[in-house]
């Protein structure tokens, strides 16, 4: 016999009114996303305390919950779906991705094992092959589908730790790190913070890093690399988080391969350059590495969250990340939990599969090249304005802009953010304050770039008039 709560929820599913309400709100949000302010208005931010309340003792009507979310939540979102959000390399989301994710939400699948989600397992197997082909990686490589590059980097370095120690007759899972053979870590001075985080979480110690000097674009200088050996974990970068630059993979990986060192490439947004004909030169030699980390929700514009770890050494990957239990049902098909730290995770593979199938090779090529063209346009237009200078070579989708000095740069950035026509953040580049522009939305048009450059001009004019 159903209790009152069960009866109510069955009724909600049968009538579908709350789903229709949710869909109507979603469509209303999309109708305005490309024209609204990029960052929430002060009024929208002032309404956020309306969500602060004591723990609810009794049930709330679902239509009231959705109404509150839409009325006060929708206006307080960043318009990352639009074409003028250039902050934190946050991609937009393709329409087919949103639609597939909506369907996947109703499926509510957990692809940890084939028996848990046959469709999840099947799609992961298919996309694994597609990605290996797209990036031209070694055919024996395997893929894990995680939340983002932070987790993908952690997974890759865990596999590297496992392999290096196993080659020294040390079982990390059983013996731990106490008295373990030392693992050398070599990386460039501009390594991303998620790499440092992973090194710390894995107990390898950030103080043990052997830093390599980088050039003016943030690339490792190959001639300054230390001698490598079989106990070395070398970490390279495809897409510097500020300049967008790429390390010289071919030269460095050949040296690492001779020493039997493990090479990992942190490539959250940059690995996709391998899929774009005119930009493929940037990733020459990546196939010589052992592991790679990349996001779908950046350059490919999948909905959040979607990260991918790829590894040539399947045995090390599985040994580092797998779990056991008498209740676990292994299959002859793909069991996704073998390639990720999590067992419980959503089937993000559904929208990733849908987007790759929708775009195809030609569409992916066009998507990536268009972002590059818009970044080049930004650099050209801002370079024509007095008071601004571009600090990097625009090889991919990143543009670094600065003004006459740090004080003016910071003031201009603050004025741009207040203007809300576009949104971007700042960084420090070779000891100077810069404004960081990340073009990574399928929706960014030539007009969006020009509108954003106009916002830069207004911000500079305002800073001058107020000084």
NULOGU-897913 format. One line per 3 residues: number of its first residue (from 1); their letters; for each residue y, x, z of C-alpha. Coordinates in nm, 2 decimals, decimal comma, always signed. Example, Ala and Ser with C-alpha at 12.3 -4.5 7.8 and 13.67 -1.06 7.14 Angstrom:
<pts>
1> as> -0,45 +1,23 +0,78 ~ -0,11 +1,37 +0,71;
</pts>
This chain:
<pts>
1> xxx> +0,00 +0,00 +0,00 ~ +0,34 +0,14 -0,10 ~ +0,60 +0,19 +0,17;
4> xxx> +0,96 +0,08 +0,11 ~ +1,08 +0,42 -0,01 ~ +0,80 +0,45 -0,25;
7> xxx> +0,86 +0,10 -0,38 ~ +1,23 +0,18 -0,44 ~ +1,15 +0,51 -0,63;
10> xxx> +0,89 +0,34 -0,85 ~ +1,15 +0,08 -0,93 ~ +1,41 +0,34 -1,02;
13> xxx> +1,16 +0,50 -1,26 ~ +1,07 +0,17 -1,41 ~ +1,43 +0,05 -1,46;
16> xxx> +1,56 +0,39 -1,56 ~ +1,92 +0,29 -1,48 ~ +1,99 +0,62 -1,29;
19> xxx> +1,87 +0,82 -1,59 ~ +2,09 +0,62 -1,82 ~ +2,38 +0,68 -1,58;
22> xxx> +2,31 +1,05 -1,57 ~ +2,29 +1,07 -1,95 ~ +2,62 +0,88 -1,99;
25> xxx> +2,79 +1,12 -1,75 ~ +2,64 +1,42 -1,94 ~ +2,77 +1,29 -2,27;
28> xxx> +3,11 +1,23 -2,13 ~ +3,11 +1,59 -2,00 ~ +3,01 +1,73 -2,34;
31> xxx> +3,28 +1,51 -2,52 ~ +3,55 +1,70 -2,33 ~ +3,41 +2,05 -2,28;
34> xxx> +3,56 +2,22 -2,58 ~ +3,92 +2,10 -2,52 ~ +3,95 +2,10 -2,14;
37> xxx> +4,08 +2,38 -1,92 ~ +3,83 +2,66 -1,90 ~ +3,87 +2,71 -1,52;
40> xxx> +3,89 +2,41 -1,28 ~ +4,24 +2,29 -1,20 ~ +4,39 +2,31 -0,86;
43> xxx> +4,34 +1,94 -0,82 ~ +3,97 +1,97 -0,90 ~ +3,93 +2,25 -0,65;
46> xxx> +4,11 +2,05 -0,39 ~ +3,85 +1,78 -0,42 ~ +3,55 +2,00 -0,34;
49> xxx> +3,57 +1,94 +0,04 ~ +3,47 +1,58 -0,04 ~ +3,11 +1,72 -0,05;
52> xxx> +3,15 +1,84 +0,31 ~ +2,98 +1,58 +0,54 ~ +2,74 +1,56 +0,83;
55> xxx> +2,37 +1,56 +0,75 ~ +2,29 +1,21 +0,62 ~ +2,08 +1,00 +0,85;
58> xxx> +2,00 +0,73 +0,60 ~ +1,94 +0,69 +0,23 ~ +2,23 +0,68 -0,01;
61> xxx> +2,22 +0,47 -0,33 ~ +2,14 +0,69 -0,63 ~ +2,42 +0,56 -0,84;
64> xxx> +2,67 +0,66 -0,57 ~ +2,52 +1,01 -0,56 ~ +2,55 +1,05 -0,94;
67> xxx> +2,90 +0,90 -0,93 ~ +3,01 +1,16 -0,67 ~ +2,86 +1,45 -0,86;
70> xxx> +3,04 +1,34 -1,18 ~ +3,37 +1,24 -1,03 ~ +3,42 +1,55 -0,82;
73> xxx> +3,16 +1,79 -0,95 ~ +3,22 +1,79 -1,33 ~ +3,59 +1,88 -1,30;
76> xxx> +3,51 +2,17 -1,07 ~ +3,28 +2,34 -1,32 ~ +3,37 +2,64 -1,53;
79> xxx> +3,36 +2,55 -1,90 ~ +3,11 +2,81 -1,99 ~ +2,97 +2,58 -2,26;
82> xxx> +3,30 +2,61 -2,45 ~ +3,44 +2,89 -2,67 ~ +3,70 +3,05 -2,45;
85> xxx> +3,50 +3,16 -2,14 ~ +3,48 +3,54 -2,16 ~ +3,38 +3,63 -1,81;
88> xxx> +3,07 +3,80 -1,67 ~ +2,88 +3,80 -2,01 ~ +2,79 +3,43 -1,94;
91> xxx> +2,66 +3,27 -2,26 ~ +2,70 +2,91 -2,36 ~ +2,40 +2,68 -2,43;
94> xxx> +2,29 +2,57 -2,78 ~ +2,25 +2,19 -2,81 ~ +1,87 +2,21 -2,88;
97> xxx> +1,84 +2,42 -2,57 ~ +2,00 +2,15 -2,35 ~ +1,79 +1,88 -2,51;
100> xxx> +1,47 +2,08 -2,46 ~ +1,56 +2,16 -2,10 ~ +1,63 +1,79 -2,04;
103> xxx> +1,28 +1,70 -2,16 ~ +1,13 +1,99 -1,97 ~ +1,30 +1,86 -1,65;
106> xxx> +1,10 +1,54 -1,68 ~ +0,78 +1,74 -1,75 ~ +0,85 +1,95 -1,44;
109> xxx> +0,60 +2,22 -1,52 ~ +0,50 +2,53 -1,33 ~ +0,34 +2,78 -1,58;
112> xxx> +0,19 +3,01 -1,32 ~ -0,16 +2,94 -1,45 ~ -0,29 +2,79 -1,76;
115> xxx> -0,46 +2,52 -1,56 ~ -0,12 +2,43 -1,40 ~ +0,06 +2,39 -1,73;
118> xxx> -0,14 +2,43 -2,06 ~ +0,18 +2,37 -2,26 ~ +0,38 +2,63 -2,06;
121> xxx> +0,10 +2,88 -2,10 ~ +0,08 +2,82 -2,48 ~ +0,45 +2,85 -2,54;
124> xxx> +0,47 +3,17 -2,33 ~ +0,19 +3,32 -2,54 ~ +0,37 +3,22 -2,86;
127> xxx> +0,72 +3,34 -2,76 ~ +0,57 +3,67 -2,63 ~ +0,45 +3,75 -2,98;
130> xxx> +0,78 +3,63 -3,14 ~ +0,99 +3,86 -2,92 ~ +0,77 +4,16 -2,98;
133> xxx> +0,80 +4,10 -3,35 ~ +1,18 +4,03 -3,33 ~ +1,26 +4,34 -3,13;
136> xxx> +1,00 +4,56 -3,32 ~ +0,83 +4,66 -2,99 ~ +0,48 +4,81 -2,96;
139> xxx> +0,22 +4,53 -3,03 ~ +0,04 +4,59 -2,70 ~ +0,35 +4,49 -2,50;
142> xxx> +0,34 +4,19 -2,27 ~ +0,62 +3,96 -2,15 ~ +0,71 +3,79 -1,83;
145> xxx> +0,96 +3,50 -1,81 ~ +1,18 +3,53 -1,51 ~ +1,52 +3,40 -1,39;
148> xxx> +1,73 +3,68 -1,53 ~ +1,77 +4,05 -1,60 ~ +1,80 +4,13 -1,23;
151> xxx> +1,45 +4,01 -1,18 ~ +1,34 +4,16 -1,51 ~ +1,47 +4,50 -1,40;
154> xxx> +1,29 +4,47 -1,07 ~ +0,97 +4,38 -1,24 ~ +0,99 +4,67 -1,49;
157> xxx> +1,07 +4,93 -1,22 ~ +0,78 +4,79 -1,01 ~ +0,55 +4,85 -1,30;
160> xxx> +0,69 +5,20 -1,35 ~ +0,64 +5,28 -0,98 ~ +0,29 +5,15 -1,00;
163> xxx> +0,20 +5,36 -1,30 ~ +0,36 +5,68 -1,19 ~ +0,20 +5,67 -0,85;
166> xxx> -0,14 +5,57 -0,99 ~ -0,12 +5,87 -1,22 ~ -0,09 +6,07 -0,90;
169> xxx> -0,40 +5,90 -0,75 ~ -0,19 +5,68 -0,52 ~ -0,24 +5,31 -0,49;
172> xxx> +0,10 +5,17 -0,39 ~ -0,03 +4,82 -0,31 ~ -0,27 +4,96 -0,05;
175> xxx> -0,10 +5,27 +0,08 ~ +0,26 +5,18 +0,05 ~ +0,54 +5,44 +0,01;
178> xxx> +0,49 +5,64 +0,33 ~ +0,38 +5,99 +0,23 ~ +0,36 +5,88 -0,14;
181> xxx> +0,43 +6,14 -0,41 ~ +0,80 +6,15 -0,49 ~ +0,93 +5,95 -0,79;
184> xxx> +1,23 +6,10 -0,97 ~ +1,49 +5,86 -1,09 ~ +1,72 +5,96 -1,37;
187> xxx> +2,00 +5,74 -1,51 ~ +2,36 +5,74 -1,63 ~ +2,67 +5,72 -1,42;
190> xxx> +2,74 +5,38 -1,56 ~ +2,41 +5,22 -1,46 ~ +2,44 +4,85 -1,39;
193> xxx> +2,45 +4,74 -1,02 ~ +2,13 +4,54 -1,07 ~ +1,95 +4,87 -1,14;
196> xxx> +2,08 +5,01 -0,81 ~ +1,97 +4,69 -0,64 ~ +1,62 +4,71 -0,78;
199> xxx> +1,59 +5,08 -0,68 ~ +1,69 +4,99 -0,33 ~ +1,46 +4,69 -0,30;
202> xxx> +1,16 +4,89 -0,43 ~ +1,21 +5,15 -0,16 ~ +1,29 +5,43 -0,41;
205> xxx> +1,62 +5,51 -0,25 ~ +1,96 +5,52 -0,43 ~ +2,03 +5,86 -0,28;
208> xxx> +1,74 +6,00 -0,48 ~ +1,90 +5,92 -0,82 ~ +1,97 +6,21 -1,05;
211> xxx> +2,29 +6,10 -1,22 ~ +2,37 +6,20 -1,58 ~ +2,72 +6,23 -1,70;
214> xxx> +2,84 +5,98 -1,96 ~ +3,09 +6,00 -2,25 ~ +3,42 +5,81 -2,29;
217> xxx> +3,22 +5,50 -2,40 ~ +2,98 +5,51 -2,11 ~ +2,68 +5,65 -2,30;
220> xxx> +2,45 +5,91 -2,14 ~ +2,52 +6,26 -2,29 ~ +2,18 +6,37 -2,41;
223> xxx> +2,26 +6,74 -2,38 ~ +2,33 +6,69 -2,00 ~ +1,99 +6,53 -1,93;
226> xxx> +1,78 +6,72 -1,67 ~ +1,43 +6,84 -1,75 ~ +1,19 +6,54 -1,72;
229> xxx> +0,83 +6,53 -1,60 ~ +0,55 +6,28 -1,56 ~ +0,69 +6,16 -1,22;
232> xxx> +1,02 +6,07 -1,37 ~ +1,16 +5,71 -1,41 ~ +1,43 +5,73 -1,67;
235> xxx> +1,67 +5,43 -1,70 ~ +1,88 +5,38 -2,01 ~ +2,12 +5,11 -2,12;
238> xxx> +2,15 +4,88 -2,42 ~ +2,49 +4,73 -2,39 ~ +2,72 +4,89 -2,12;
241> xxx> +2,84 +4,60 -1,91 ~ +3,20 +4,70 -1,97 ~ +3,23 +4,87 -2,31;
244> xxx> +2,91 +4,73 -2,47 ~ +2,80 +5,08 -2,58 ~ +2,44 +5,18 -2,63;
247> xxx> +2,26 +5,50 -2,52 ~ +2,11 +5,73 -2,79 ~ +1,76 +5,60 -2,74;
250> xxx> +1,59 +5,79 -3,02 ~ +1,70 +6,13 -2,90 ~ +1,65 +6,06 -2,53;
253> xxx> +1,32 +5,88 -2,56 ~ +1,16 +6,15 -2,77 ~ +1,25 +6,40 -2,50;
256> xxx> +1,11 +6,16 -2,23 ~ +0,79 +6,09 -2,43 ~ +0,71 +6,46 -2,45;
259> xxx> +0,74 +6,49 -2,07 ~ +0,53 +6,17 -2,02 ~ +0,82 +6,01 -1,83;
262> xxx> +0,85 +5,63 -1,80 ~ +1,15 +5,50 -1,99 ~ +1,31 +5,16 -1,90;
265> xxx> +1,59 +5,01 -2,10 ~ +1,83 +4,77 -1,91 ~ +1,94 +4,55 -2,20;
268> xxx> +2,06 +4,22 -2,05 ~ +2,27 +4,13 -2,36 ~ +2,23 +4,43 -2,59;
271> xxx> +1,86 +4,41 -2,69 ~ +1,95 +4,12 -2,92 ~ +2,13 +4,37 -3,15;
274> xxx> +1,78 +4,47 -3,26 ~ +1,76 +4,12 -3,42 ~ +2,08 +4,15 -3,62;
277> xxx> +2,06 +4,35 -3,94 ~ +2,40 +4,52 -3,95 ~ +2,38 +4,60 -3,57;
280> xxx> +2,02 +4,71 -3,56 ~ +2,13 +5,08 -3,57 ~ +2,25 +5,04 -3,21;
283> xxx> +1,90 +5,00 -3,09 ~ +1,72 +5,26 -3,30 ~ +1,45 +5,42 -3,09;
286> xxx> +1,40 +5,14 -2,83 ~ +1,04 +5,10 -2,93 ~ +0,98 +5,45 -2,78;
289> xxx> +1,05 +5,31 -2,43 ~ +0,80 +5,17 -2,18 ~ +0,98 +4,86 -2,06;
292> xxx> +1,28 +4,64 -2,14 ~ +1,48 +4,38 -1,96 ~ +1,68 +4,11 -2,14;
295> xxx> +1,84 +3,77 -2,09 ~ +1,81 +3,46 -2,30 ~ +2,11 +3,29 -2,13;
298> xxx> +2,35 +3,56 -2,25 ~ +2,34 +3,65 -2,62 ~ +2,08 +3,39 -2,73;
301> xxx> +2,27 +3,11 -2,55 ~ +1,97 +2,95 -2,38 ~ +2,06 +2,73 -2,08;
304> xxx> +2,05 +2,89 -1,74 ~ +1,83 +3,05 -1,62 ~ +1,63 +3,26 -1,87;
307> xxx> +1,53 +3,62 -1,82 ~ +1,26 +3,82 -2,00 ~ +1,08 +4,14 -1,89;
310> xxx> +0,88 +4,32 -2,16 ~ +0,64 +4,61 -2,09 ~ +0,42 +4,83 -2,30;
313> xxx> +0,19 +4,90 -2,01 ~ +0,02 +4,57 -1,95 ~ -0,21 +4,71 -1,69;
316> xxx> +0,07 +4,85 -1,47 ~ +0,27 +4,53 -1,51 ~ -0,02 +4,31 -1,39;
319> xxx> -0,12 +4,55 -1,11 ~ +0,24 +4,56 -0,98 ~ +0,30 +4,18 -0,99;
322> xxx> -0,02 +3,99 -0,97 ~ -0,15 +3,80 -0,67 ~ -0,50 +3,68 -0,56;
325> xxx> -0,64 +3,39 -0,36 ~ -0,96 +3,19 -0,34 ~ -0,78 +2,88 -0,47;
328> xxx> -0,64 +3,05 -0,78 ~ -0,80 +2,95 -1,10 ~ -0,79 +3,22 -1,37;
331> xxx> -0,84 +3,14 -1,73 ~ -0,92 +3,31 -2,06 ~ -0,57 +3,19 -2,17;
334> xxx> -0,24 +3,32 -2,04 ~ -0,18 +3,29 -1,67 ~ +0,20 +3,35 -1,64;
337> xxx> +0,20 +3,46 -1,28 ~ +0,04 +3,79 -1,37 ~ +0,36 +3,90 -1,53;
340> xxx> +0,63 +3,78 -1,29 ~ +0,70 +3,82 -0,91 ~ +0,71 +3,45 -0,87;
343> xxx> +0,42 +3,21 -0,88 ~ +0,63 +2,90 -0,84 ~ +0,89 +2,89 -1,12;
346> xxx> +1,01 +2,64 -1,37 ~ +0,89 +2,64 -1,73 ~ +1,21 +2,79 -1,88;
349> xxx> +1,00 +2,90 -2,17 ~ +1,03 +2,55 -2,32 ~ +1,40 +2,58 -2,41;
352> xxx> +1,36 +2,95 -2,51 ~ +1,08 +2,85 -2,75 ~ +1,29 +2,56 -2,89;
355> xxx> +1,60 +2,78 -2,95 ~ +1,41 +3,05 -3,13 ~ +1,23 +2,80 -3,34;
358> xxx> +1,56 +2,62 -3,42 ~ +1,75 +2,93 -3,51 ~ +1,48 +3,14 -3,68;
361> xxx> +1,54 +3,50 -3,78 ~ +1,84 +3,41 -4,00 ~ +2,00 +3,19 -3,73;
364> xxx> +1,96 +3,45 -3,46 ~ +2,11 +3,72 -3,69 ~ +2,41 +3,49 -3,77;
367> xxx> +2,46 +3,40 -3,40 ~ +2,48 +3,76 -3,29 ~ +2,69 +3,88 -3,58;
370> xxx> +2,94 +3,60 -3,53 ~ +2,99 +3,70 -3,16 ~ +3,05 +4,06 -3,28;
373> xxx> +3,30 +3,94 -3,55 ~ +3,49 +3,74 -3,29 ~ +3,51 +4,04 -3,06;
376> xxx> +3,64 +4,25 -3,34 ~ +3,90 +3,98 -3,42 ~ +4,01 +3,98 -3,05;
379> xxx> +4,05 +4,36 -3,06 ~ +4,25 +4,35 -3,39 ~ +4,48 +4,06 -3,27;
382> xxx> +4,55 +4,20 -2,92 ~ +4,60 +4,55 -3,07 ~ +4,90 +4,41 -3,27;
385> xxx> +5,08 +4,30 -2,96 ~ +5,32 +4,54 -2,79 ~ +5,22 +4,61 -2,43;
388> xxx> +4,84 +4,60 -2,48 ~ +4,58 +4,86 -2,59 ~ +4,21 +4,84 -2,65;
391> xxx> +4,02 +5,10 -2,44 ~ +3,67 +5,09 -2,61 ~ +3,50 +5,11 -2,95;
394> xxx> +3,40 +4,75 -3,02 ~ +3,04 +4,80 -3,12 ~ +2,90 +4,47 -3,00;
397> xxx> +3,07 +4,19 -2,81 ~ +3,27 +4,36 -2,54 ~ +3,65 +4,43 -2,55;
400> xxx> +3,84 +4,62 -2,28 ~ +4,21 +4,57 -2,27 ~ +4,48 +4,73 -2,05;
403> xxx> +4,85 +4,73 -2,01 ~ +5,10 +5,01 -1,94 ~ +4,97 +5,06 -1,59;
406> xxx> +4,73 +4,92 -1,33 ~ +4,99 +4,70 -1,16 ~ +5,09 +4,52 -1,49;
409> xxx> +4,73 +4,49 -1,59 ~ +4,64 +4,32 -1,27 ~ +4,94 +4,09 -1,29;
412> xxx> +4,87 +3,99 -1,65 ~ +4,50 +3,92 -1,56 ~ +4,61 +3,69 -1,28;
415> xxx> +4,85 +3,51 -1,51 ~ +4,58 +3,46 -1,77 ~ +4,35 +3,31 -1,51;
418> xxx> +4,62 +3,08 -1,39 ~ +4,70 +2,97 -1,75 ~ +4,33 +2,85 -1,78;
421> xxx> +4,33 +2,86 -2,16 ~ +4,06 +3,12 -2,14 ~ +3,89 +3,29 -1,85;
424> xxx> +3,79 +3,65 -1,80 ~ +3,77 +3,91 -1,53 ~ +3,88 +4,26 -1,46;
427> xxx> +3,70 +4,59 -1,41 ~ +3,77 +4,96 -1,36 ~ +3,71 +5,18 -1,66;
430> xxx> +3,74 +5,56 -1,62 ~ +3,96 +5,51 -1,31 ~ +4,19 +5,26 -1,48;
433> xxx> +4,22 +4,88 -1,43 ~ +4,12 +4,69 -1,74 ~ +4,08 +4,33 -1,85;
436> xxx> +3,72 +4,27 -1,96 ~ +3,65 +4,03 -2,25 ~ +3,29 +3,93 -2,32;
439> xxx> +3,24 +3,72 -2,63 ~ +2,90 +3,55 -2,59 ~ +2,93 +3,19 -2,69;
442> xxx> +2,81 +3,03 -3,01 ~ +3,11 +2,79 -2,99 ~ +3,38 +3,06 -3,00;
445> xxx> +3,58 +3,01 -3,32 ~ +3,86 +3,22 -3,48 ~ +4,11 +2,96 -3,34;
448> xxx> +3,97 +3,02 -2,98 ~ +4,03 +3,39 -3,02 ~ +4,39 +3,34 -3,14;
451> xxx> +4,46 +3,08 -2,86 ~ +4,33 +3,34 -2,61 ~ +4,54 +3,62 -2,74;
454> xxx> +4,84 +3,39 -2,72 ~ +4,75 +3,34 -2,35 ~ +4,76 +3,72 -2,31;
457> xxx> +5,11 +3,74 -2,46 ~ +5,24 +3,46 -2,24 ~ +5,09 +3,63 -1,93;
460> xxx> +5,26 +3,96 -2,02 ~ +5,59 +3,79 -2,09 ~ +5,57 +3,61 -1,75;
463> xxx> +5,49 +3,93 -1,57 ~ +5,79 +4,11 -1,73 ~ +6,02 +3,82 -1,65;
466> xx> +5,91 +3,81 -1,28 ~ +5,93 +4,19 -1,23;
</pts>
